[in-house]
Amino acid sequence: MAFGAVRRTRFAPSPTGPLHLGHAFAALTAARLADPGEFLLRIEDIDRSRCRPEWEAAIHEDLRWLGLDWPQPVMRQSDRLPAYQAALDRLADMGLLYPCRCRRADIAAALSAPQEGLIGPDGPVYPGTCRGRQMEDAGPDDAIRLNLRWAFARLGLDRIGFQDEVVLPGQRHDLTTEDFIAGVGDVVLARRGMGTSYHLSVVVDDAAQGITLVTRGKDLFDSTYIHALLQALLDLPQPLYHHHRLIRDEAGKRLAKRDNARAISLCRAEGASPKDIAGAVGLTQASCSHALSPHGYSGQAENP
C-alpha cells in the first residue's frame, strides 16, 4: 500500500494536563514540516481515567494561540475503539495474540533471575509467563499481547525497520528478529480496561489519516520498531519518521506535564508572545521568563 503525494503530519497530544514547551516544539515542528502539505491535530484520549474535557479545550486554545490551524473534525481516539478492535480481531484470526493476567509485580518477580531483566521501550521485557494461554480464555482483567516470534514467522521476515529523516537520514534502521524478541518482548496491544494501547492506536490512526511523516521525540525511536511490525502485519503503509530532539530543563531533565512552570498557558499569562514560545525551544529569539535558558534544552545545535 502507498500514501498519496500530499505530505501530511500530525500532532497528537493527550488531554491529561497543560501543554508545555516540549509540546509547543513538537507541534510547531510537525506544522513546519507539513508545509506545503497538511497538518492535523489528533487527540489521544484512550486513557479515560486521566483525560479531562477541560484539558482538551486547553489544547485547542494553546495551539490556536501559537498560530496553528488544522482541518475539522479532529480525530479523537475515544471515538475509534471499533477500528482498534477490528485490528485486534485480525491479528487474533492470524493466531498471533494471547491474553495476559500478569501485573507489574508478577513481571518483576519473574525477572528476578540474574539473566533476566532487560529494559525495552515499554519497560522490563516481558518474560512470556502467559504465552501458553489461548484467546478463548481471555477475561475482562486480561491484557492482550502480541507473540513476537509467531508474528515474525507469519511475515517470513528476519528483520523489521523504518527510515528516519533525522537519525542517519537515507539509511534504513533495521532490527533482527532475535534482537527484537530479546530487546522488546511480547508487546501489549490492548491494556486491561482500555481495549487498545498506544502502539496499536497510533498505527491504525496514522494509516487512517494518511500520515506520511510521523514527527515525535527521540524517546519514541525504539517504539517505532513495534509500529513497523504492526504496519507489516496489518498491511498498512509505512510513513517516514522524524524523531526530533527533546526539550529539557536546565538540569537536563525532559519536560513533563507536571512541570507547570513551563506550561504554555503560564507563559501566555505573563505576556509572552507566540514568537517568545518558539524562541524558548530554540526556534527563534525568546523573552518568556518561564522559558528555558539558552542552555536549557537538549541538542540546541541539532536539526529539529
C-alpha positions as CSV (number, residue, x, y, z in Angstrom):
1,M,0.0,0.0,0.0
2,A,1.1,3.6,-0.6
3,F,0.2,7.0,0.5
4,G,-0.8,9.9,-1.8
5,A,1.6,12.6,-2.9
6,V,0.5,15.1,-0.2
7,R,2.8,15.4,2.8
8,R,0.7,15.1,5.9
9,T,1.9,15.3,9.6
10,R,0.0,15.3,12.8
11,F,0.4,16.4,16.4
12,A,-1.4,14.0,18.8
13,P,-1.4,15.2,22.5
14,S,-3.2,13.5,25.4
15,P,-5.6,15.8,27.3
16,T,-4.2,14.8,30.7
17,G,-2.7,18.2,31.7
18,P,-1.4,21.5,30.3
19,L,0.7,21.7,27.2
20,H,4.3,22.7,28.0
21,L,7.2,24.0,25.9
22,G,8.0,20.5,24.7
23,H,4.6,20.2,23.2
24,A,5.0,23.6,21.6
25,F,8.2,22.4,19.9
26,A,6.6,19.2,18.8
27,A,3.5,20.9,17.4
28,L,5.5,23.7,15.6
29,T,7.9,21.1,14.2
30,A,5.1,19.0,12.8
31,A,3.3,22.0,11.3
32,R,6.5,23.4,9.7
33,L,7.5,20.0,8.2
34,A,4.0,19.6,6.7
35,D,4.3,22.8,4.7
36,P,3.0,23.0,1.9
37,G,1.0,19.8,2.8
38,E,-1.4,19.3,5.6
39,F,-1.0,19.4,9.4
40,L,-3.6,17.5,11.5
41,L,-4.5,17.5,15.2
42,R,-5.4,14.2,16.8
43,I,-6.5,13.8,20.4
44,E,-5.1,10.7,22.1
45,D,-7.7,10.1,24.8
46,I,-7.8,6.4,25.2
47,D,-7.0,6.6,28.9
48,R,-10.3,7.8,30.0
49,S,-9.4,7.7,33.7
50,R,-6.8,10.5,33.2
51,C,-8.3,12.6,30.3
52,R,-10.4,15.7,31.0
53,P,-12.5,17.8,28.7
54,E,-11.0,21.0,30.1
55,W,-7.5,19.9,29.1
56,E,-8.7,19.0,25.6
57,A,-10.2,22.5,25.3
58,A,-6.9,24.0,26.6
59,I,-5.0,22.1,23.9
60,H,-7.1,23.8,21.2
61,E,-6.7,27.2,22.8
62,D,-2.9,26.9,23.2
63,L,-2.4,25.7,19.7
64,R,-4.6,28.4,18.1
65,W,-2.7,31.0,20.1
66,L,0.6,29.6,18.7
67,G,-0.9,30.4,15.3
68,L,-1.6,26.8,14.2
69,D,-4.6,25.6,12.2
70,W,-5.9,22.2,11.2
71,P,-8.8,20.6,9.4
72,Q,-12.0,19.7,11.2
73,P,-13.3,17.5,12.6
74,V,-10.5,16.5,14.9
75,M,-9.9,12.7,15.3
76,R,-10.4,11.6,18.9
77,Q,-9.2,8.1,19.8
78,S,-12.1,7.5,22.2
79,D,-14.3,7.5,19.0
80,R,-12.1,4.9,17.3
81,L,-12.5,1.8,19.5
82,P,-14.3,-0.2,16.8
83,A,-11.3,0.4,14.5
84,Y,-8.9,-0.8,17.1
85,Q,-11.0,-3.9,17.9
86,A,-11.1,-4.7,14.2
87,A,-7.3,-4.6,14.1
88,L,-7.1,-6.9,17.2
89,D,-9.6,-9.3,15.6
90,R,-7.5,-9.5,12.5
91,L,-4.4,-10.3,14.5
92,A,-6.3,-12.8,16.6
93,D,-7.5,-14.5,13.5
94,M,-3.9,-14.9,12.5
95,G,-3.2,-16.7,15.8
96,L,-0.8,-14.0,17.0
97,L,-2.4,-12.8,20.3
98,Y,-2.7,-14.2,23.7
99,P,-4.3,-12.9,27.0
100,C,-2.0,-11.9,29.9
101,R,-3.1,-11.7,33.5
102,C,0.3,-10.6,34.8
103,R,0.6,-7.5,36.9
104,R,3.8,-5.4,37.2
105,A,4.7,-7.2,40.4
106,D,4.3,-10.6,38.7
107,I,6.6,-9.5,35.9
108,A,9.2,-8.0,38.3
109,A,9.2,-11.3,40.3
110,A,9.6,-13.3,37.1
111,L,12.5,-11.1,36.0
112,S,14.4,-11.5,39.3
113,A,16.7,-14.2,37.9
114,P,20.2,-12.8,37.1
115,Q,19.9,-13.5,33.3
116,E,16.6,-11.6,33.1
117,G,15.6,-8.0,33.5
118,L,16.3,-6.4,30.1
119,I,14.5,-3.0,29.6
120,G,12.6,-2.4,26.4
121,P,10.6,0.5,25.0
122,D,7.7,-0.3,27.4
123,G,9.8,-1.2,30.4
124,P,11.0,-4.6,31.6
125,V,10.9,-7.1,28.7
126,Y,8.0,-9.5,29.3
127,P,9.3,-13.0,30.1
128,G,6.4,-14.8,28.5
129,T,4.6,-16.1,31.6
130,C,1.2,-16.3,29.9
131,R,2.4,-17.1,26.4
132,G,0.7,-20.5,26.5
133,R,-2.8,-19.1,27.1
134,Q,-5.4,-19.0,24.3
135,M,-7.6,-16.1,23.3
136,E,-10.6,-18.2,24.1
137,D,-9.6,-17.9,27.8
138,A,-9.4,-14.1,27.8
139,G,-11.2,-12.3,30.6
140,P,-12.0,-8.7,31.4
141,D,-9.0,-8.3,33.6
142,D,-6.6,-9.5,31.0
143,A,-4.3,-7.5,28.8
144,I,-3.7,-8.8,25.2
145,R,-0.2,-9.4,24.0
146,L,1.4,-10.0,20.6
147,N,3.5,-13.1,20.3
148,L,6.6,-11.7,18.5
149,R,8.1,-14.9,17.4
150,W,4.8,-16.0,15.8
151,A,4.4,-12.6,14.2
152,F,7.8,-12.7,12.5
153,A,7.2,-16.3,11.4
154,R,3.9,-15.2,9.9
155,L,5.6,-12.5,7.9
156,G,8.5,-14.7,6.9
157,L,10.9,-11.9,7.9
158,D,14.2,-12.0,9.7
159,R,14.3,-8.2,10.4
160,I,12.0,-5.2,10.5
161,G,12.8,-1.5,10.2
162,F,12.0,2.0,9.1
163,Q,13.6,5.2,7.8
164,D,14.1,8.4,9.7
165,E,14.8,12.0,8.5
166,V,17.0,12.9,11.4
167,V,18.8,9.8,12.6
168,L,21.1,8.6,9.8
169,P,18.8,10.0,7.0
170,G,18.6,8.0,3.9
171,Q,19.5,4.8,5.7
172,R,17.1,2.1,6.9
173,H,17.1,1.3,10.6
174,D,16.6,-2.5,10.9
175,L,16.3,-4.8,13.9
176,T,16.7,-8.5,13.6
177,T,14.1,-10.9,14.8
178,E,16.2,-12.2,17.6
179,D,17.2,-8.7,18.8
180,F,13.6,-7.6,18.6
181,I,12.4,-10.5,20.6
182,A,15.2,-10.2,23.2
183,G,15.1,-6.4,23.5
184,V,11.4,-5.6,23.1
185,G,9.4,-8.7,24.2
186,D,5.8,-9.6,23.6
187,V,4.1,-6.2,23.3
188,V,0.8,-5.3,25.0
189,L,-1.7,-4.3,22.2
190,A,-4.7,-3.9,24.5
191,R,-4.4,-2.8,28.1
192,R,-6.8,-4.1,30.6
193,G,-9.9,-2.0,30.8
194,M,-8.9,0.1,27.8
195,G,-9.4,-2.1,24.8
196,T,-6.3,-0.8,23.0
197,S,-2.8,0.6,23.6
198,Y,-0.7,3.5,22.4
199,H,1.1,1.2,19.9
200,L,-2.0,-0.2,18.2
201,S,-3.9,3.0,18.2
202,V,-1.2,5.2,16.7
203,V,-0.5,2.7,13.9
204,V,-4.2,2.3,13.0
205,D,-4.8,6.1,13.2
206,D,-1.8,7.2,11.2
207,A,-2.9,4.9,8.4
208,A,-6.5,6.0,8.6
209,Q,-5.4,9.7,8.3
210,G,-2.9,9.1,5.6
211,I,0.0,10.4,7.7
212,T,3.1,10.4,5.5
213,L,5.6,11.9,8.1
214,V,5.4,11.0,11.8
215,T,7.2,13.6,13.9
216,R,7.9,12.9,17.5
217,G,10.6,12.9,20.2
218,K,13.7,10.7,20.1
219,D,12.4,9.0,23.2
220,L,10.0,7.1,21.0
221,F,12.6,5.9,18.5
222,D,12.8,2.3,19.8
223,S,8.9,2.1,19.8
224,T,9.0,2.7,16.1
225,Y,10.2,-0.9,15.5
226,I,7.0,-2.1,17.1
227,H,5.0,0.2,14.9
228,A,6.8,-1.0,11.8
229,L,6.0,-4.6,12.7
230,L,2.3,-3.8,13.2
231,Q,2.2,-2.0,9.9
232,A,3.6,-5.1,8.2
233,L,1.1,-7.4,9.9
234,L,-1.9,-5.3,9.2
235,D,-0.8,-4.5,5.6
236,L,-0.7,-0.7,6.4
237,P,1.6,1.8,4.6
238,Q,4.7,2.8,6.5
239,P,5.3,6.6,6.8
240,L,8.6,8.3,7.0
241,Y,9.8,9.2,10.5
242,H,11.3,12.3,12.0
243,H,12.5,11.8,15.6
244,H,13.4,15.2,16.9
245,R,15.3,16.3,19.9
246,L,13.7,16.6,23.3
247,I,13.1,19.8,25.2
248,R,14.8,19.6,28.6
249,D,15.1,21.9,31.6
250,E,18.3,23.4,32.9
251,A,19.2,20.2,34.8
252,G,18.8,18.2,31.6
253,K,15.5,16.6,32.6
254,R,12.9,16.1,29.9
255,L,9.9,18.4,30.4
256,A,6.7,16.7,31.7
257,K,3.2,17.9,32.2
258,R,3.8,18.1,36.0
259,D,6.4,20.8,35.2
260,N,3.7,23.6,35.3
261,A,6.3,26.3,35.4
262,R,6.9,25.8,31.7
263,A,3.2,25.4,30.7
264,I,2.3,27.4,27.6
265,S,-0.6,28.9,29.4
266,L,1.6,30.3,32.2
267,C,3.9,31.9,29.7
268,R,0.9,33.4,28.0
269,A,-0.4,34.8,31.3
270,E,3.0,36.5,31.8
271,G,2.6,38.3,28.5
272,A,4.7,36.0,26.3
273,S,4.1,36.1,22.5
274,P,4.0,33.0,20.2
275,K,7.4,34.2,19.0
276,D,8.7,34.0,22.5
277,I,7.5,30.4,22.9
278,A,9.1,29.5,19.6
279,G,12.3,31.1,20.8
280,A,12.1,29.2,24.1
281,V,12.5,26.0,22.3
282,G,15.3,27.2,20.1
283,L,13.4,28.2,17.0
284,T,13.7,32.0,17.3
285,Q,14.8,34.5,20.0
286,A,12.9,34.2,23.2
287,S,11.9,36.5,26.1
288,C,9.4,34.5,28.1
289,S,10.5,34.5,31.8
290,H,9.3,30.9,32.2
291,A,11.2,29.8,29.0
292,L,14.3,27.7,29.0
293,S,17.7,29.4,29.2
294,P,19.8,29.2,26.1
295,H,21.4,26.1,27.6
296,G,18.2,24.6,29.0
297,Y,17.1,22.5,26.1
298,S,18.7,19.4,24.6
299,G,20.7,19.4,21.4
300,Q,20.4,23.1,20.6
301,A,22.7,22.8,17.5
302,E,20.8,19.7,16.3
303,N,18.4,19.8,13.4
304,P,14.8,19.7,14.7
